[in-house]
Amino acid sequence: MFFRIRLMPTLRSFERQQPTPAPSTHNRIRTMDTSTLMLAALTFCLVGATLHARRLGNERRDVMLLGVFSGLMGSGTAISAIL
């Protein structure tokens, strides 16, 4: 599950709540953030649309524009996965 829902604590649970430890980088390596997964999905969709537009014979400049935006989305996905 990608989303975590945190409910408002009641007064009793707030008093008994232990301090949370600092987040470890071990969990960060194994799972990706939701934004990274969404960027990756959008990148793959844009690449698919670019390939389909090329196959249909759209104008060359339109296909190049889709390709440029696919590359930008791909580089944004790579940067967000690294960070």
TAUR-V517927 format. One record per backbone hydrogen bond with DSSP energy under -1.0 kcal/mol. NH is the residue of the N-H (numbers start at 1). CO is the residue of the C=O. If there is no record, write none. Layout:
# TAUR-V517927
NH/CO  NH/CO
This chain:
# TAUR-V517927
14/10  15/11  16/12  29/25  30/26  31/27  37/33  38/34  39/35  40/36  41/37  42/38  43/39  44/40  45/41  46/42  47/43  48/44  49/45  50/46  51/47  52/48  53/49  54/50  55/51  56/52  58/53  63/59  64/60  65/61  66/62  67/63  68/64  69/65  70/66  71/67  72/68  73/69  74/70  75/71  76/72  77/73  78/74  79/75  80/76  81/77  82/78  83/79
